[in-house]
Amino acid sequence: MNVEKIKYRREQKLIMQYKEGKMAIPAVPGAGKTFILTRLASELVEKLDESEEILILTYMNSSVNNFKYRIMELLEKKGKYSLFKRFQIKTIHKLGADLLREDGEEIGVPDTFQTVTEANKYYLMSLVIMEYRRENPKDLDYFLDKKYNGKGFQIKWDRELINITLRMIGVMKNQGMTSKKLYSKSKKYRRDSLLRIVGELFYRYDKKCKKDGILDYDDILFFTYKLLKKKPNLAIELKNKYKYIFEDEAQDSNILQNKIINLISNGNLVKVGDPNQSILGTFTSSSPELFKNFIKSNKKVEMFTAGRSTKEIIEIANFLVETVTNRHPLEEVRGALYPQLIKPVLEGETPTNPKIDSYGIKTMKFLGWEEEKNKVITGIERFIKKYPEKKIGVLLPTNYKIDEIARILRKKQIKFQILSDIPETLLELMNFLGDFLEYLARPFDTRKLIKLLEDNFFTYENSQVRLKISTFIRSRLVEDIIYGKETPDLDDENLKKYKSILKKIRAVLDLNSNSLEKIVIFIGEIFEIHGEKRLLLEKISYDLKKILKYNPKWSLLELASNLKEAKNSEFTYMAKAVEEECVLQKKENFNLTLSSYHRSKGMEWDFVYLVGVDNKTFPVYLNETNYGHYYFLKKEYEYPEVFIKREFEREFIDRNTKISITQNKLEKISENIRLLYVGITRAKEYLILSGNVENGTYYLGEIEKFIKSRK
């Protein structure tokens, strides 16, 4: 038995003294909240009665696994592994799903229900909107500006409406609204009511879910709360069962989650989180105010000491907090960051903050994206050459910019991975299939064949090999290349590879089938595509008929283009669904990672490069953000989500609601401030921030002045 001897820091000692009641733990990035929570839980479990358990709730499956592993390891070291059965470590949705399978039939939820993934939710809503457009095209087109009333803008509007409607459904369910109740009222509204459209789509979406026996994550929370209210004895049973409840990432909680936890808690409730890392409001109905109010109302222990970053990087994070709180140009967003400052670890305590020989922070300003992009690549190359063992995180504001940097890195044969909603392996497959279908659409176009070969089979080969292949193809007819005996002048290894690929392409061309679904499956077979990539191919093949039914005028080129779109594609949901079904690990196989700012939360790297630190990505003034604005809609509907929220609030909650375009912009500016804070606090040793001066560089300029004052 190997019992750890740990010297706790002052705030950690206070947490370890907890015995009962409510406790809030606001924790800064790198404070070690998981470390201390698992140790507190492993101490408390030893004092439980036989019938009692500890419930730990978090919001990501990866966090669930992390908690489980750490607690198992601690108990094993103590020789008390048998106590692990006294823990329930779940996401809030898994807790709800388990309760509904046990008792849900009492409120009309069968125990056979399936949980729909976020990706499939998107797909279901896309089908609903496709059907609605076929039946009522004028209803949707009514909101389009006359200048933008073509087919392309109809498609664009339909796609945006998918996301808008799903977000609104989440908001409405969080307020206890059912599709039936909304539809019964909204169907009587005038044609110019966007809430009428959302009510119709919500009603149809709900019918599809019920028909297929599925619940989405919002449903699970909605029905769990309904069950606990209807069966107070069940709530009492859970109160007696769970001696302690710990809620991790409490800043991401929403109203329903809060209500559920309050119903099953006996008063021994510990919530931990960081209000300054609340960056999900754009995508979910989460509210950092809930955790802030919990902090104000209960005993709190502040975990403001962190050993992740150098003292210099901590100073930059704290400077951002102070700048925003005390002198942001917009007084209304000065509360965007909770006034908590990170403290470095005191001498003699552990873990110590990293130390480096030089000042590791730099700001850079550029004229345009092209200049910034080239400097990013140069900076990455220099750092890799100097510190080949260190890990690098490059955070970029858009998928387009991630793709641009990735394309250059591939050409330079620099290995990296991308943190995104869709694993890079599945994105690669969608691009490959898109390129292949583009070639099939124009099989005699030498440019399409060259692109297929260069982008998918000879990506990392030296430029001489690629040049020989492209020169050979350009000088001949495609049919002579595919069916002839001549080959480019390549070395034995590359020639063998070239011949093998051409043989497979020829087999696809010779396939005697008019069925696109069968062609897709055949491509998978002949190119020996397996695992999660094969599952994605099968999903695409299975749903092609349905998708083409709703898009009957799509050409093969349009289908290929949609496959290759990294965002808002008809096929994106499939790749996301595969990721969710396979629970693919986003492993860091290489030292270099490209990520969006949002996806970087929870990560850390030795060197972090923050790209796009300008007023376009992180707006400062109201006129610098157009979040939620759709230029192709009529002027009165240019901010449809604000319009719908306001209409809903006035009809069902508060006729004097203050929801407005200005409020929407202020919330977005505040969330983006927190996003910049998250980006800065990912860095351990080195940090570079860059931005485009053409967009304005308020935060970059303030940080630049601070750095000069410190040197």
Buried (B, 14 or more C-beta within 10 A) or exposed (E): EEEEEEEBBEBBEBBBEBEEEBBBBBBBBBBBBBBBBBBBBBEBBEEBEEEBBBBBBBBBBEBBEBBBEBBBBBBEBBEBBEBBEBBBBBBBBBBBBBBBBEBBEEBEBEEEBEBBBBBBBBBBBBBBBBBBBEEEEEBBBBBBBEEBEEEEBBBBBBBBBBBBBBBBBBBBBBBBBBBEEBBEEBEEBEEEBBBBBBBBBBBBBBBBBBEEEBBBBBBBBBBBBBBBBEBEEBBBEBBEBBBBBBBBBBBBBBBBBBBBBEBBBBEBBBBBBBBBBBBBBBEBBBBBEBBBEBBEEBEBBBBBBBBBBBEBBBBBBBBBBEBBBEEBEBEBBBBBBBEBEBBBBEEEBEEEBBEEEEEBBBBBBBEEBEBBBEBBBEBBEEBBEEBEEBBBBBBBBBBEBBBBBBEBBBEEEBEBBBBBBBBBBBBBBBBBBBBBBBBBBBBEEBEBBBBBBBBBBBEEBEEEBBEBBBEBBEEBEBEEBBEEEEEBEBEEEBBEBBEEBBEBBEBBBEBEEEEBBEBBBBBBEBBEBEEBBBBBBBBBBEBBEEBBEBBEEBEBBBBBBBBBBBEBBBBBBBBBBBBBBBEBEBEBEEBBBBBBBBBBBBBBBBBBBBBBBBBBBBBBEBEBBEBBBBEBBBEEBBBBBBBBBBBBBBBBEEEEBEBEBEBBBBBBBBBBBBBBBBBBBBBBBBBBBBBBBBBBBBBBBBBBEBBEEEE
